[in-house]
Amino acid sequence: MDDGFADYVAQRGERLRRTAYLLAANWATAEDLVQTALTKAWMAWSRIEGDPDPYVYRILTNIHASWWRRRWRNELPHRQLPDTADPSDFASDAGERDVLWTAIRGLSKRQRAVVVLHYFDELTLQQCADALGCSLGTVKTQLGRALARLRVNPEIQTTGAGR
């Protein structure tokens, strides 16, 4: 009765979970995102024609965006800034990876989504556009802006994490 939905979840579930983590930077939130996206996909499964990936990725990124807009970020102003970690305290690879992910998390939600879908999920630019529900030109623009921001990020330049 599921017409391949269970097979799709078995094949793509971990990849969707990883993508959600890269968008949300939190495993618990990622699991909630995937569960919600798959629930919505299941309800529309009989209407999906062809490859369901663009449809499911679009649901996933839309849910992430709506949750991101709604949630309170728990940021309160303080007179004194919190201590920050010194990149030299990290092991070389781990430190570079942390610096890179911090920089990626600093991108806008749309830029981060394009970077994650294109470079980590290895979707083509057209597949990214389909998943995000926007034009190919928009994806190219967002990717270009994201890469430009990452190239000039002083933390990445210091550690060489972007190489």
N, C-alpha and C positions, 0 to 999 in steps of 0.2 A: 504493500500500500504506500510505502514511502517513496517509490520510484527513484531509488538511488540516493536518497538523502543520507541514509546511514552510511553508505559507502563514501559519500562525499565528506562527511564528518570524520570518518576513520582516516581518510587520506589527507585531508586538509586541516584537521583540527589543531594539530601542533603548530603548523605554520601560521594559522590564524591567531593562535595564542601568542606566538612570538611577535607577530606584527602588532597585536594589541599591546604587548608589553613595550615595544619600541615606541608606540604612540603615547602610552600612559606613564611609562617608567615605574610601574608598580604591578607586581604579579597578581595581587588580589583584584585590582581594578581591571587588569587585562582579562582575567578569567570571567569577571562579570560582563565585560564588553563582548567577549566571544559568546557567552551564553545568551545574552540579549540579542546579538546579531543573528545567531543561529536559530533562535526562536522565531524571529521575524522572517528569516529566510524560509524556515519550515512552513510557516503559514502561507507563504507565497510560492512554495516550491512547484506546484503544479502549473503555475503561470510562467516560470522561468524557462526560456528557450535557449538552447545552446550552452555555452560555457557559463556556469553559475558564478565563477570567481569575480568578475566585475561587479555583479549585483551584490554579492556578499561583502566584498571589500568596501563598496559604497555604503552599505548599511553600517559596517564597522566604523568607518571614518565619520559618518554622519552622527552616529551615537556618541562617539568620542567627542566630537565637536559640541554637541548639545550638552553633554555632561560637563565638559570643560567650561562652557559658558555659564552654566548654572551653579557650579560648586563654589563655595567660599574657600579661598586659598589659605586660610589660617595665618595670614600675614598680619602682624601687628607691629606698629612702629616702636622702636626702642632708641634710647639715646646712644647706646653703645652697640657697635656692630658685633655680631658673634665671631668667634674665632674661626678662621678658615684654614683649611689644610694647605700645607706647602707642597707643591708638586714634587719637590726633591725628596720628600718623605716616602714617596711611592716607589715601588719597583718600577723599572723603566717601562715595560709593556703595560702593566696594570695602570700605572699613572697616566700614560698616554691615552689609554682606552677611557679612563674616567674623565679626563679633560675633554676628549672628543665627545663623549656622551653628554657631558654638561653643556658643551657648546650646542649640540644638536637639540637638547631640551630647551635651549634659549631661543630657538627659531620659532617663528609663528606656527600655529597649528597646521596651516595649509602647507607651509614650507617643510615642516617636519614630516608630514604625511607623504609628500612627494619623495623626499630623501629616503624614508623608510621603505616605501613601496618599490622605488626604482633600484636602490643600491642593496637593500637587505633582502627584499622578496624577489628581486631580479625581474620585476615586471618591465615591459617595454614602456616607453613614454605614452604610447596610445593606450595601453592597458591601464596605466596610472590615470589617464584622463577619463577612461570609462569607469574606473573604480571610484573616482572622486566626483564624477558627474560634471566635468568641466571640459573645456576645449583643450586640444593638444597645445595650442599656443599658451594657454594659461599654465599648463604643467611646465612647459619650457621656461616661461618667465619665472615661475615660483622656484624651479630648480636652479636657474641661473642666479636668482637673488639669494637663495640659501647658500649656494657654493661661494658666492661673493662674500657673504657675511662670515662664513667659516674661514675663508682665506685670510681675512683681515683680523680675525680673532687673535688678540695678543697671547692668550694662553696656549692656543694651538701652535702659534709661531714659536713660542718659547720651548715647548716640549717636542715639537716636530711630529705631533700626533696626526696631522693631516697628510703625511707623506704616504 
